[in-house]
Amino acid sequence: MLNTLSSRATFYDVIGYLVPGVIAVVIGWLWILFFDRDFAMWCVRLVAQHGVYAAFFLVAGGYVTGHLVNSMSSLLLEKLTLKKHFATAKQWYTRVVEKYPEKAKRIEENVLNEFDVEVNELTAFDMRIRMEESMPNATITGFSFLSFYGMNRTMALLLWLGSLPMAMLASDKYIGCCAFGVGSAVFIVFFVAGLFFCYQYIRFVEYYYDFLGSTLLRSDARQLACKHGK
């Protein structure tokens, strides 16, 4: 169990926090480069001079920054902008009822037997705990979906935040219509890339709920035995 917990924690730390955090640091540097080129280049020289120590602090700073941008993307995209489209346990079950009525009936019976609640009252937390208790070996797979949907959500926000400085920097060497054209093209590329990661984010949310829900197709014999006093 400890190995499972440590594996999924390490995986989420890298995918969910470190990778987006390092990219956020790079985008922050681009903003600095846009407003103060001399200071930005001084930062580059400082990193080059200190080598391994600078790399350590960049990774550590990226990890901390990853926590911040992850929370920001959760607030802006998950809880505000895409709230109506964000999958929930209830929305997932509604989709199952529409597409797989026989499976929905089995899930309803298992949930009622094991949780003493109607399936519409089940939460994602209930589903996750159920998966960890009845299928511990599947936890890493479920956590992988969770990690990737968090990473894609954060990457979408970072690309949108980085689209403006990249457009400005790309058009800096041009004048007139050329500058506008180059800047617009770069802005569109970053914006579309953000849309792609946003789409991937929504997909992995659905994968996550589908995986959690698939564990409900199995009846947990241990829980049923305890409930009936066997």
One Martini backbone bead per residue (centre of mass of N, CA, C, O) as a GRO file, in nm:
protein
  230
    1MET     BB    1   0.057   0.063  -0.020
    2LEU     BB    2   0.299   0.254  -0.001
    3ASN     BB    3   0.391   0.223  -0.295
    4THR     BB    4   0.132   0.331  -0.418
    5LEU     BB    5   0.136   0.612  -0.287
    6SER     BB    6   0.421   0.699  -0.382
    7SER     BB    7   0.375   0.668  -0.686
    8ARG     BB    8   0.133   0.865  -0.722
    9ALA     BB    9   0.266   1.111  -0.592
   10THR     BB   10   0.505   1.134  -0.784
   11PHE     BB   11   0.347   1.154  -1.046
   12TYR     BB   12   0.183   1.409  -0.970
   13ASP     BB   13   0.420   1.596  -0.913
   14VAL     BB   14   0.528   1.593  -1.203
   15ILE     BB   15   0.268   1.633  -1.383
   16GLY     BB   16   0.096   1.849  -1.201
   17TYR     BB   17   0.354   2.047  -1.110
   18LEU     BB   18   0.640   2.057  -1.242
   19VAL     BB   19   0.584   2.099  -1.542
   20PRO     BB   20   0.400   2.353  -1.522
   21GLY     BB   21   0.596   2.518  -1.342
   22VAL     BB   22   0.833   2.546  -1.540
   23ILE     BB   23   0.664   2.681  -1.762
   24ALA     BB   24   0.582   2.923  -1.587
   25VAL     BB   25   0.867   3.032  -1.552
   26VAL     BB   26   0.919   3.082  -1.852
   27ILE     BB   27   0.679   3.278  -1.894
   28GLY     BB   28   0.777   3.481  -1.686
   29TRP     BB   29   1.038   3.545  -1.840
   30LEU     BB   30   0.898   3.657  -2.093
   31TRP     BB   31   0.771   3.897  -1.950
   32ILE     BB   32   1.039   4.020  -1.865
   33LEU     BB   33   1.157   4.044  -2.151
   34PHE     BB   34   0.941   4.246  -2.250
   35PHE     BB   35   0.998   4.475  -2.017
   36ASP     BB   36   1.315   4.357  -1.928
   37ARG     BB   37   1.585   4.257  -2.090
   38ASP     BB   38   1.826   4.293  -1.895
   39PHE     BB   39   1.713   4.127  -1.657
   40ALA     BB   40   1.666   3.864  -1.813
   41MET     BB   41   1.971   3.824  -1.892
   42TRP     BB   42   2.074   3.816  -1.601
   43CYS     BB   43   1.929   3.554  -1.527
   44VAL     BB   44   2.078   3.377  -1.730
   45ARG     BB   45   2.367   3.427  -1.623
   46LEU     BB   46   2.314   3.324  -1.337
   47VAL     BB   47   2.246   3.034  -1.417
   48ALA     BB   48   2.513   2.972  -1.574
   49GLN     BB   49   2.710   3.019  -1.324
   50HIS     BB   50   2.556   2.794  -1.112
   51GLY     BB   51   2.418   2.555  -1.239
   52VAL     BB   52   2.318   2.322  -1.028
   53TYR     BB   53   2.194   2.523  -0.827
   54ALA     BB   54   2.003   2.658  -1.029
   55ALA     BB   55   1.852   2.400  -1.108
   56PHE     BB   56   1.737   2.341  -0.831
   57PHE     BB   57   1.579   2.614  -0.798
   58LEU     BB   58   1.408   2.575  -1.050
   59VAL     BB   59   1.265   2.317  -0.963
   60ALA     BB   60   1.157   2.420  -0.694
   61GLY     BB   61   1.010   2.666  -0.814
   62GLY     BB   62   0.834   2.500  -1.009
   63TYR     BB   63   0.684   2.335  -0.797
   64VAL     BB   64   0.556   2.570  -0.645
   65THR     BB   65   0.427   2.702  -0.895
   66GLY     BB   66   0.250   2.457  -0.966
   67HIS     BB   67   0.055   2.492  -0.730
   68LEU     BB   68  -0.047   2.772  -0.811
   69VAL     BB   69  -0.145   2.714  -1.109
   70ASN     BB   70  -0.332   2.483  -1.035
   71SER     BB   71  -0.523   2.651  -0.859
   72MET     BB   72  -0.591   2.861  -1.076
   73SER     BB   73  -0.712   2.664  -1.287
   74SER     BB   74  -0.931   2.553  -1.103
   75LEU     BB   75  -1.079   2.821  -1.062
   76LEU     BB   76  -1.110   2.933  -1.363
   77LEU     BB   77  -1.205   2.659  -1.511
   78GLU     BB   78  -1.361   2.460  -1.314
   79LYS     BB   79  -1.536   2.676  -1.120
   80LEU     BB   80  -1.617   2.884  -1.360
   81THR     BB   81  -1.607   2.852  -1.676
   82LEU     BB   82  -1.660   2.503  -1.673
   83LYS     BB   83  -1.885   2.417  -1.471
   84LYS     BB   84  -2.121   2.307  -1.662
   85HIS     BB   85  -1.901   2.094  -1.810
   86PHE     BB   86  -1.831   1.950  -1.559
   87ALA     BB   87  -1.776   1.658  -1.434
   88THR     BB   88  -1.982   1.432  -1.255
   89ALA     BB   89  -2.125   1.178  -1.101
   90LYS     BB   90  -2.408   1.240  -1.212
   91GLN     BB   91  -2.331   1.280  -1.511
   92TRP     BB   92  -2.211   1.004  -1.549
   93TYR     BB   93  -2.468   0.837  -1.486
   94THR     BB   94  -2.645   0.959  -1.705
   95ARG     BB   95  -2.471   0.845  -1.938
   96VAL     BB   96  -2.508   0.547  -1.866
   97VAL     BB   97  -2.816   0.532  -1.888
   98GLU     BB   98  -2.824   0.609  -2.195
   99LYS     BB   99  -2.607   0.379  -2.299
  100TYR     BB  100  -2.610   0.165  -2.021
  101PRO     BB  101  -2.868   0.035  -1.858
  102GLU     BB  102  -2.760  -0.233  -1.736
  103LYS     BB  103  -2.519  -0.111  -1.584
  104ALA     BB  104  -2.683   0.092  -1.419
  105LYS     BB  105  -2.835  -0.122  -1.252
  106ARG     BB  106  -2.587  -0.248  -1.115
  107ILE     BB  107  -2.485   0.010  -0.983
  108GLU     BB  108  -2.736   0.073  -0.816
  109GLU     BB  109  -2.726  -0.186  -0.644
  110ASN     BB  110  -2.439  -0.156  -0.524
  111VAL     BB  111  -2.477   0.121  -0.391
  112LEU     BB  112  -2.718   0.046  -0.210
  113ASN     BB  113  -2.571  -0.189  -0.056
  114GLU     BB  114  -2.293  -0.024   0.031
  115PHE     BB  115  -2.417   0.294   0.097
  116ASP     BB  116  -2.728   0.358   0.137
  117VAL     BB  117  -2.770   0.498  -0.151
  118GLU     BB  118  -2.829   0.674  -0.404
  119VAL     BB  119  -2.657   0.724  -0.693
  120ASN     BB  120  -2.709   1.044  -0.706
  121GLU     BB  121  -2.550   1.077  -0.412
  122LEU     BB  122  -2.289   1.026  -0.527
  123THR     BB  123  -1.945   1.078  -0.507
  124ALA     BB  124  -1.622   1.103  -0.603
  125PHE     BB  125  -1.510   1.025  -0.328
  126ASP     BB  126  -1.661   0.759  -0.299
  127MET     BB  127  -1.543   0.631  -0.555
  128ARG     BB  128  -1.243   0.643  -0.472
  129ILE     BB  129  -1.258   0.483  -0.209
  130ARG     BB  130  -1.373   0.230  -0.336
  131MET     BB  131  -1.133   0.173  -0.520
  132GLU     BB  132  -0.909   0.157  -0.296
  133GLU     BB  133  -1.048  -0.085  -0.144
  134SER     BB  134  -1.129  -0.295  -0.390
  135MET     BB  135  -0.884  -0.164  -0.608
  136PRO     BB  136  -0.566  -0.097  -0.545
  137ASN     BB  137  -0.426  -0.158  -0.832
  138ALA     BB  138  -0.605   0.083  -0.976
  139THR     BB  139  -0.511   0.357  -0.856
  140ILE     BB  140  -0.289   0.450  -1.052
  141THR     BB  141  -0.470   0.480  -1.298
  142GLY     BB  142  -0.664   0.689  -1.178
  143PHE     BB  143  -0.434   0.892  -1.106
  144SER     BB  144  -0.342   0.943  -1.394
  145PHE     BB  145  -0.595   1.085  -1.492
  146LEU     BB  146  -0.581   1.308  -1.278
  147SER     BB  147  -0.302   1.420  -1.361
  148PHE     BB  148  -0.365   1.486  -1.663
  149TYR     BB  149  -0.602   1.681  -1.612
  150GLY     BB  150  -0.435   1.885  -1.450
  151MET     BB  151  -0.218   1.946  -1.661
  152ASN     BB  152  -0.403   2.039  -1.898
  153ARG     BB  153  -0.538   2.270  -1.748
  154THR     BB  154  -0.274   2.431  -1.691
  155MET     BB  155  -0.167   2.450  -1.983
  156ALA     BB  156  -0.395   2.618  -2.097
  157LEU     BB  157  -0.348   2.868  -1.920
  158LEU     BB  158  -0.046   2.918  -1.992
  159LEU     BB  159  -0.081   2.962  -2.297
  160TRP     BB  160  -0.268   3.207  -2.270
  161LEU     BB  161  -0.065   3.378  -2.099
  162GLY     BB  162   0.176   3.343  -2.329
  163SER     BB  163   0.066   3.471  -2.597
  164LEU     BB  164   0.139   3.773  -2.573
  165PRO     BB  165   0.451   3.777  -2.528
  166MET     BB  166   0.514   3.605  -2.781
  167ALA     BB  167   0.391   3.800  -2.985
  168MET     BB  168   0.569   4.045  -2.913
  169LEU     BB  169   0.848   3.911  -2.956
  170ALA     BB  170   0.803   3.816  -3.255
  171SER     BB  171   0.733   4.132  -3.355
  172ASP     BB  172   0.987   4.312  -3.274
  173LYS     BB  173   1.153   4.285  -3.568
  174TYR     BB  174   0.907   4.433  -3.678
  175ILE     BB  175   0.696   4.623  -3.907
  176GLY     BB  176   0.385   4.684  -3.918
  177CYS     BB  177   0.225   4.435  -4.081
  178CYS     BB  178   0.434   4.222  -4.004
  179ALA     BB  179   0.406   4.245  -3.700
  180PHE     BB  180   0.105   4.180  -3.689
  181GLY     BB  181   0.115   3.903  -3.832
  182VAL     BB  182   0.315   3.756  -3.646
  183GLY     BB  183   0.170   3.809  -3.378
  184SER     BB  184  -0.101   3.676  -3.457
  185ALA     BB  185   0.007   3.394  -3.521
  186VAL     BB  186   0.125   3.331  -3.241
  187PHE     BB  187  -0.132   3.377  -3.080
  188ILE     BB  188  -0.302   3.158  -3.222
  189VAL     BB  189  -0.125   2.916  -3.158
  190PHE     BB  190  -0.149   2.939  -2.847
  191PHE     BB  191  -0.457   2.937  -2.832
  192VAL     BB  192  -0.501   2.661  -2.971
  193ALA     BB  193  -0.326   2.500  -2.778
  194GLY     BB  194  -0.508   2.562  -2.535
  195LEU     BB  195  -0.759   2.421  -2.652
  196PHE     BB  196  -0.637   2.142  -2.665
  197PHE     BB  197  -0.582   2.112  -2.357
  198CYS     BB  198  -0.876   2.157  -2.279
  199TYR     BB  199  -0.983   1.910  -2.424
  200GLN     BB  200  -0.805   1.707  -2.272
  201TYR     BB  201  -0.912   1.772  -1.996
  202ILE     BB  202  -1.206   1.680  -2.045
  203ARG     BB  203  -1.136   1.391  -2.125
  204PHE     BB  204  -0.990   1.307  -1.854
  205VAL     BB  205  -1.234   1.348  -1.680
  206GLU     BB  206  -1.400   1.125  -1.813
  207TYR     BB  207  -1.199   0.897  -1.765
  208TYR     BB  208  -1.199   0.915  -1.460
  209TYR     BB  209  -1.505   0.855  -1.418
  210ASP     BB  210  -1.512   0.590  -1.574
  211PHE     BB  211  -1.313   0.443  -1.389
  212LEU     BB  212  -1.457   0.477  -1.124
  213GLY     BB  213  -1.731   0.354  -1.225
  214SER     BB  214  -1.628   0.065  -1.302
  215THR     BB  215  -1.604  -0.034  -1.000
  216LEU     BB  216  -1.929  -0.048  -0.958
  217LEU     BB  217  -1.972  -0.325  -1.115
  218ARG     BB  218  -1.859  -0.429  -0.856
  219SER     BB  219  -1.904  -0.634  -0.595
  220ASP     BB  220  -1.839  -0.615  -0.248
  221ALA     BB  221  -1.812  -0.885  -0.052
  222ARG     BB  222  -1.707  -0.770   0.216
  223GLN     BB  223  -1.923  -0.553   0.263
  224LEU     BB  224  -2.171  -0.738   0.244
  225ALA     BB  225  -2.094  -0.925   0.480
  226CYS     BB  226  -2.090  -0.705   0.699
  227LYS     BB  227  -2.381  -0.605   0.660
  228HIS     BB  228  -2.509  -0.918   0.704
  229GLY     BB  229  -2.327  -1.076   0.918
  230LYS     BB  230  -2.108  -1.299   0.774
   0.00000   0.00000   0.00000
